[in-house]
Amino acid sequence: MKKSIILIFILSVFNFLHAQNFVSDSLDLESSTPKADKLFKRMWYKEAAQSYETELNSLNRKKDKKNENYLRVLKRTGDAYFFNTDMENAYRIYDKLIATYYPNINPEYIFRYAHSLEGIGRYDEAKRWMKEFAKKTKKSDDRSKNYNQVEQTIEDVLNIQPQFVLHNMSINTEYSDFGPMYYKEKLVFSSAVDSSNFHTRIYHWNEQPFLNLYVGDLNAIESDIDNTEEFSKKINTRYHEAVLTFTPDHKRVYFTRNNYDGELGRDKKGTNHLKLYSADLVTNKEGNEEWRNIKELPFNSNEYSVGHPTLSSDGKLLYFVSDMPGSIGGTDIFVVDVYEDTKNDSISSTQYSKPRNLGDQINTAGREMFPFITDKALYFASDGHLGLGGLDVYESKLNEKVFASPKNLGAPLNSKLDDFSFIIKEDSNRGFVASNRTTGKGDDDIYSFVRVPVKEEKPKCDQIVRGFVSNEVSGERIANVTVTLYDESGKKLESSTTKLNGAYQFNTILDCDTKYRVEATKTGYSKKDKSLLTDKITGETVVALGLQTVDKLIVEEGGILKIKIGIIYFDLNKSYIRNDAAIELNKIVMLMTQYPKMVIKVESHTDSRSSDSYNLNLSDRRAKSTKEYLISQGIASDRIESAIGYGESKLINKCSNGVQCSEAEHQLNRRSEFIILKM
């Protein structure tokens, strides 16, 4: 999985401070991983994760999970992956953490677990854990309201009408490219591409070069750039520069940089924070324009970070991101007034108001980042509002200087990984966004996009109905379900069948603001119907249906209905039915008596020990012995279509001939299966 460099530079200090609120409790314990802890504190998360994994393996071999140090190392390992956007490994570790210590776990880890589930596309599970997070935090964490509301669910976000067509730009490299910003007829962006001729300074976290600013000419349709070159040798340094904005006259730039003025500045704990700087465009003696008068802004601090600037169209409001005192969450969006002394062109004449937090309409207990302001809306990235995973891009409409409730812009603009650095020209509906989605060229790629306006309402109001069917207990989507649409009088209008992902759609064009009914049926499941009222405007009505099997013994595995009972044990080398096996088989007898039309087949399997021919013969005798027992208990022979032994030909794990396996692993292969053919 790609690992976004925004979590390495732009988010690094922010993440570090936010993380301490939740993981510092584990630091008080005597550490058995001083090297890993040192790497973690320095935010070298990739190396820290490797070191913690070594310690975890050692503790697992000792089977010492009650040791407090095991909890500490487990949390730290998951955090190292999480802060580096490695959601597959973050899920793997957090899943073990939740399984071992839930419910006695800090709710923040439930939140991170849910985010890691979103990051690998398991939205149903993520939704359940987000609700659990909301239940535990209630009013103590404003992220709860986003995951405990009736108005919008993850399905609603997934079903947002696509508005964007994306194009991966030619400038993208194997490294990180992000932070686009318009500059006259050009585009400035940040990149970690190695452009040095001699010695390359490497950022240890992910072994990429430090970020610098580059500029290129926009093509005619503003979908790509060419003639790329370094933006400014005066602004670029040996450390990170990224994310910038320009005044309306393009004579001043505000940009983000490490706290660096000849040497790195650090706080009392040794952390190097981010700061905002400005520079003026001046004409030198040779008549060439260059950026000079580089100065840091007065509301910077050595004790917290400030970055991600964006200016209003009149240049009077400067928005930025910070974790300064008064922040609601990990990082918040703030704004200051910019006062210019028109009698003096010197940058020293610029004054700024005290920073103001945009409040909980925009900011959450999570991270709000990468703001971009237009005359119509504020766009920003966040992981605190309801989204698809990682950072998503949101739009907050601006009406008379008041920001509306943020709206997720949906897929394909947003993905299950990080999507951020959104900019747009509202008049042309063209813009750029950055993402570390897996289909890109590098860690972070810049995409140009065209925003397609939502279709205007037609005079005639039409609706279609679509949705999905899932298991009410497990939440898993169900394929091959017959879904039937009826009108209010009960007249059948159309039938459809769910696809592999459980989705269905009716082609019948329906009336708006009208009542209908949807019914779902499938063999082995109880019938489910649901009334609906179509929307009042042209569009779609989404109807989700949940099914339950007719009996708890009936399950669906890989699209096949089976009767699940306890393990049928046989004595060594024997095939007769023992008393404990009879108890389990009697459950099948009762179920088949309850459903007299049920027809099954019996399959018996062995592990790989003993010869192939012996196992095949033994399993076949056991399958037929099982059938004979069911018949002896009153089940008609024609209701058992077949009873066949497959020996070791259908192993469900690696334990084939010659492979060393535990007794428990071999036991998984010694099984009897009862497959339902009819009901």
Secondary structure, DSSP 8 states (H G I E B T S, - for coil): ----GGGTTTTHHHHHHHHHHHHGGGGGS--S-HHHHHHHHTT-HHHHHHHHHHHHHHHHHHT-TTSHHHHHHHHHHHHHHHHTT-HHHHHHHHHHHHHHHTTSS-HHHHHHHHHHHHHTT-HHHHHHHHHHHHHHHGGG-TTHHHHS-SS--HHHHHTS---EEEEE-TT--SSBEEEEEEETTEEEEEE-----SS---EETTTTEE--EEEEEEE-TTSS-EEEEEES-TTT--SS-EEEEEE-TTSSEEEEEEESBSSSB---TTS---EEEEEEEEEE-TTS-EEEEEEEE-TT--SSS-EEEEEE-TTS-EEEEEE--TT-SSSBEEEEEEEE--TT--SGGG-EE---EE--TTT--SSBEEEEEE-SSEEEEEESSSS-SSSSEEEEEEEETTEE---EE--TTTS-SS-EEEEEEETTTTEEEEEE--TTSSSSBEEEEEEE-------SS-EEEEEEEEEETTT--B-SS-EEEEEETT--EEEEEE--TTSEEE--S-EETT-EEEEEEE-TTB--EEEEEE--SSSEEEEEEEEE-BSSTTEEEETTEEEE--S-----TT--S--HHHHHHHHHHHHHHHHSTT-EEEEEEE--S-S-HHHHHHHHHHHHHHHHHHHHHTT--GGGEEEEEE-TTTT-SSS--TT----HHHHHHHSEEEEEEEE-
